Amino acid sequence: MPQFRPIRRSSPGRLARQHWGTGQAIQQADTADRPRAVDVVTGETAAVEWVAEPLGLDVGSLVVFRSRRFLVEDRPVQLATSYLPVDLARRTPIMHTDAGPGGIYARLAESGYAPVTFTEYLRARMPVPEETDRLDLPEGTPVVEITRHAFDDSHRCVEVNRMVLDGSAYLLDYTFSA
């Protein structure tokens, strides 16, 4: 069996509008033509503090969520859940399992709330049991947790996304100007 080639997650370029604005999935920037699949669940839930605060909502307010489990070459590699204000996402394709070309950022742009800046917070940690199960992680494999805040041109946070990456499946690449 061939060894799994790490996924190169290049930032900040992977979030460039030239990708999602032309209908590409963000995952396409990471995996190119490698076979991939995604399981998606959508709905509404009560916002916990780390979701409510950046979105400018009260704890317990309803938010739309999109929970995804990404597989590359049949290997589970990432769990991600996006949380969006209901006034931006309810009754839109964002709530469909297939949000359409360019994903939720393209849908936000169509509504006048295109993300223009992103902030990501990263930390390495050991997985909780549910993450170990859903990512099919061997014992002792750490995860990288990334929480991203997406802001529109008025500095409104339009999405909070918590991602959990199999630490052995990714190479995180950050390239930026001095």
C-alpha positions in Angstrom: 0.0 0.0 0.0 1.5 3.4 -1.0 2.3 5.8 1.8 -0.2 8.7 2.3 1.3 11.9 0.9 0.7 14.8 3.4 -1.8 17.5 2.3 -0.1 20.8 1.9 -2.4 23.5 3.3 -0.9 26.7 2.0 -2.1 29.9 3.7 -3.2 32.6 3.2 -3.4 31.8 -0.6 -5.9 28.9 -0.1 -8.6 31.4 1.0 -8.1 33.8 -1.9 -11.2 35.0 -3.6 -9.7 33.9 -6.9 -10.4 30.3 -5.8 -13.9 30.4 -4.2 -14.9 33.4 -6.3 -14.5 31.3 -9.5 -16.4 28.3 -8.1 -13.5 26.2 -6.7 -13.9 24.5 -3.3 -11.2 25.6 -0.8 -10.3 22.0 -0.5 -9.3 22.0 -4.1 -6.5 24.4 -3.2 -5.2 21.9 -0.7 -5.7 18.6 -2.5 -5.8 19.4 -6.2 -6.9 16.3 -8.1 -6.5 13.8 -5.3 -9.7 11.8 -4.8 -11.7 13.4 -2.0 -15.2 13.1 -0.4 -17.1 15.1 2.2 -19.9 14.2 4.5 -22.1 17.3 5.2 -24.8 18.0 7.9 -26.5 21.3 8.2 -29.0 22.9 10.5 -29.4 25.4 13.3 -28.1 25.3 16.9 -27.6 27.5 19.9 -24.3 29.4 19.8 -21.8 28.7 22.6 -19.6 31.5 23.8 -16.6 31.0 21.4 -19.1 31.1 18.5 -21.4 33.8 19.8 -18.8 36.4 20.8 -17.0 36.9 17.4 -20.4 36.8 15.6 -21.7 39.6 17.9 -24.5 37.4 19.3 -25.7 36.5 22.7 -24.8 33.0 24.0 -27.7 30.7 23.1 -28.7 32.7 20.0 -29.5 30.5 17.0 -26.9 30.1 14.4 -26.7 28.1 11.2 -24.1 25.3 11.2 -22.4 23.3 8.4 -20.6 20.3 9.8 -18.2 18.5 7.4 -16.0 15.4 7.5 -13.4 15.4 4.8 -11.8 12.3 3.3 -8.8 12.3 0.9 -8.0 9.1 -0.8 -10.6 7.4 1.4 -8.7 8.6 4.6 -10.6 10.8 7.0 -8.4 13.8 7.5 -10.4 16.8 8.8 -13.6 17.7 10.7 -14.9 21.2 10.2 -18.0 23.0 11.5 -18.9 26.5 10.3 -21.2 28.7 12.2 -23.0 31.6 10.6 -25.6 34.2 11.7 -29.1 33.1 10.8 -29.8 36.4 9.1 -27.1 35.6 6.5 -27.6 31.9 6.0 -31.1 30.7 6.8 -33.2 29.8 3.7 -30.1 30.0 1.5 -28.1 27.4 -0.3 -25.6 27.6 2.6 -28.1 25.3 4.4 -28.0 22.7 1.6 -25.5 19.9 1.8 -24.1 21.2 -1.5 -23.8 25.0 -1.2 -23.0 25.3 -4.8 -19.8 26.4 -6.7 -17.4 28.3 -4.5 -19.1 27.1 -1.3 -20.4 29.3 1.4 -18.0 32.2 0.7 -19.4 32.5 -2.8 -23.0 32.5 -1.4 -22.1 35.1 1.2 -20.5 37.3 -1.6 -23.8 37.0 -3.7 -25.6 38.4 -0.6 -23.2 41.3 -0.2 -21.2 39.8 2.7 -18.1 38.5 0.9 -15.3 37.6 3.3 -12.4 40.0 2.8 -10.2 39.1 5.8 -9.6 36.0 7.8 -8.0 35.4 11.2 -7.0 31.8 12.1 -6.1 30.6 15.6 -4.1 27.3 15.7 -3.2 24.9 18.4 -1.9 21.4 18.6 -3.6 19.0 21.1 -4.6 15.5 21.7 -8.0 14.5 20.2 -11.1 13.8 22.2 -12.6 10.3 21.8 -15.2 11.4 19.2 -12.5 13.0 17.0 -10.3 9.9 17.3 -13.3 7.8 16.1 -14.4 10.1 13.3 -10.9 10.6 12.0 -9.9 7.0 12.5 -6.8 8.1 14.3 -4.1 5.7 15.6 -3.5 6.0 19.3 -1.1 8.9 20.2 -1.9 10.9 17.0 -2.3 14.6 17.8 -4.7 16.9 16.0 -4.3 20.5 14.9 -7.3 22.7 15.8 -7.8 25.8 13.7 -10.5 28.3 14.5 -11.1 30.8 11.6 -13.1 34.0 11.8 -14.1 35.4 8.4 -14.9 39.1 8.2 -16.7 41.1 5.5 -15.7 44.6 4.3 -17.6 46.3 7.2 -15.5 44.1 9.7 -18.5 42.0 10.6 -17.6 38.4 11.5 -19.7 36.4 9.0 -18.4 32.9 9.9 -16.7 31.1 12.7 -15.2 27.8 11.5 -13.6 25.2 13.9 -11.5 22.7 12.0 -9.8 19.6 13.5 -7.0 18.2 11.3 -5.3 14.8 11.6 -1.9 16.1 12.6 -0.1 13.3 10.6 -2.0 14.1 7.4 -1.1 17.8 6.9 1.8 20.1 6.2 0.8 23.6 7.2 2.5 26.1 4.9 2.4 29.8 5.7 3.8 32.2 3.1 3.5 35.9 3.4 5.4 39.1 2.5 7.8 40.8 4.9 
